[in-house]
Amino acid sequence: MSTAETVLELADVVFRRQGKEILHGVSLTVRAGEHWALLGPNGAGKSTLLGFCGALTHPTTGTVRVLGGTLGRVELQALRRDIGHVDPRHPLRSPLSIEDVVLTGLTGSVDTPPRWHPTAEQAAKAGELIRLLGLGGKAAERWPTLSQGERGRALIARALIGEPRLLLLDEPSTGLDVAAREQLLETVDLLTHSHPGLASILVTHHLEELPETTTHALLVSEGAVVAGGPIDQALTTATVSRAFGHPIRVARHDGRWSARAARRGAQVA
Ligand SMILES: Nc1ncnc2c1ncn2[C@@H]1O[C@H](COP(=O)(O)OP(=O)(O)OP(=O)(O)O)[C@@H](O)[C@H]1O
């Protein structure tokens, strides 16, 4: 078992809303340096789980410890500063430049607060991250003119500028064409070298959207865990077929995952 520091711990988490039990006792431990995929069909409970990981929601019962603080006992705002949350539905309306968007990661706001100016050090850090995320030379380009892929990478830089210990990526490849998706995945893979202690959780419906550096997976269905742990054990033809309620053949080539329907007559292991 890894001795790396525990970044996130969900213990027997139950979540009820409007008389309906949405999560039925989910447990998960994420340690520094681990890169988790959170996978499951529509309505499985992935976004609800990510809400706990991001210190946004409290469980009905069970405990959630994020970065050493137990939800319900610590100030959520303080915890959130150490969590980088990449939301593809980032609600930006004004024409900020990439540099400005990245700097809003320091103020925790969508727009630049009035009269706020970065220090030289903060501006240099933003520039460094913009280059790391493959947007060098585009720092002054404005949000409305950016492609989906560029926005996605800018949001990762925004999430990283506060030097978080936990990075949450909510369906980061949604809406990207194949080249933009591949660039984004390559960028995520690079983070294992540039930010070695960082832990991450990436939500997706598609195995093809998993970065090669994903180390662990949690497969959920109907509010319960189907499989969880090191990725090679968690993602198999049997577990993925069970989670998605359909015979699906899972394969891994050159570090990348794929899933396709098992054809009638073919045996599913
Ligand atoms: N606040 C709420 N009140 C009532 N039901 C809710 C609430 N939040 C989520 N749900 C329900 O809980 C279930 C899980 O939702 P969740 O959004 O976590 O699933 P998901 O796996 O992220 O789905 P998708 O892949 O479609 O985004 C769904 O049936 C959803 O309708």
The ligand as an SDF file (V2000), in Angstrom:
LIG
                    3D

 31 33  0  0  0  0  0  0  0  0999 V2000
  -30.0680   18.1960   -5.9480 N   0  0  0  0  0  0  0  0  0  0  0  0
  -30.6200   17.1120   -6.4420 C   0  0  0  0  0  0  0  0  0  0  0  0
  -31.9260   16.8010   -6.2060 N   0  0  0  0  0  0  0  0  0  0  0  0
  -32.5030   15.7010   -6.7000 C   0  0  0  0  0  0  0  0  0  0  0  0
  -31.8600   14.8030   -7.4750 N   0  0  0  0  0  0  0  0  0  0  0  0
  -30.5740   15.0410   -7.7510 C   0  0  0  0  0  0  0  0  0  0  0  0
  -29.8740   16.1960   -7.2550 C   0  0  0  0  0  0  0  0  0  0  0  0
  -28.5990   16.1560   -7.7040 N   0  0  0  0  0  0  0  0  0  0  0  0
  -28.4930   15.0290   -8.4510 C   0  0  0  0  0  0  0  0  0  0  0  0
  -29.6640   14.3650   -8.4880 N   0  0  0  0  0  0  0  0  0  0  0  0
  -29.9280   13.0740   -9.1610 C   0  0  0  0  0  0  0  0  0  0  0  0
  -28.9040   12.1840   -8.7490 O   0  0  0  0  0  0  0  0  0  0  0  0
  -28.5180   11.3270   -9.8050 C   0  0  0  0  0  0  0  0  0  0  0  0
  -27.0140   11.4400  -10.0270 C   0  0  0  0  0  0  0  0  0  0  0  0
  -26.7380   12.7030  -10.6160 O   0  0  0  0  0  0  0  0  0  0  0  0
  -25.2810   13.1430  -11.0620 P   0  0  0  0  0  0  0  0  0  0  0  0
  -25.4310   14.4690  -11.7570 O   0  0  0  0  0  0  0  0  0  0  0  0
  -24.3530   13.0860   -9.9100 O   0  0  0  0  0  0  0  0  0  0  0  0
  -24.9000   12.0110  -12.1240 O   0  0  0  0  0  0  0  0  0  0  0  0
  -23.7210   11.9790  -13.2000 P   0  0  0  0  0  0  0  0  0  0  0  0
  -23.1010   10.6390  -13.0980 O   0  0  0  0  0  0  0  0  0  0  0  0
  -22.8090   13.1400  -13.0210 O   0  0  0  0  0  0  0  0  0  0  0  0
  -24.5450   12.1140  -14.5360 O   0  0  0  0  0  0  0  0  0  0  0  0
  -24.1320   12.6970  -16.0010 P   0  0  0  0  0  0  0  0  0  0  0  0
  -23.1200   11.7570  -16.5390 O   0  0  0  0  0  0  0  0  0  0  0  0
  -25.4080   12.6260  -16.7480 O   0  0  0  0  0  0  0  0  0  0  0  0
  -23.6120   14.0910  -15.8090 O   0  0  0  0  0  0  0  0  0  0  0  0
  -29.3610   11.7150  -11.0050 C   0  0  0  0  0  0  0  0  0  0  0  0
  -30.4510   10.8300  -11.0760 O   0  0  0  0  0  0  0  0  0  0  0  0
  -29.8050   13.1230  -10.6730 C   0  0  0  0  0  0  0  0  0  0  0  0
  -31.0480   13.4080  -11.2700 O   0  0  0  0  0  0  0  0  0  0  0  0
  1  2  1  0
  2  3  1  0
  2  7  2  0
  3  4  2  0
  4  5  1  0
  5  6  2  0
  6  7  1  0
  6 10  1  0
  7  8  1  0
  8  9  2  0
  9 10  1  0
 10 11  1  0
 11 12  1  0
 11 30  1  0
 12 13  1  0
 13 14  1  0
 13 28  1  0
 14 15  1  0
 15 16  1  0
 16 17  2  0
 16 18  1  0
 16 19  1  0
 19 20  1  0
 20 21  2  0
 20 22  1  0
 20 23  1  0
 23 24  1  0
 24 25  2  0
 24 26  1  0
 24 27  1  0
 28 29  1  0
 28 30  1  0
 30 31  1  0
M  END
$$$$
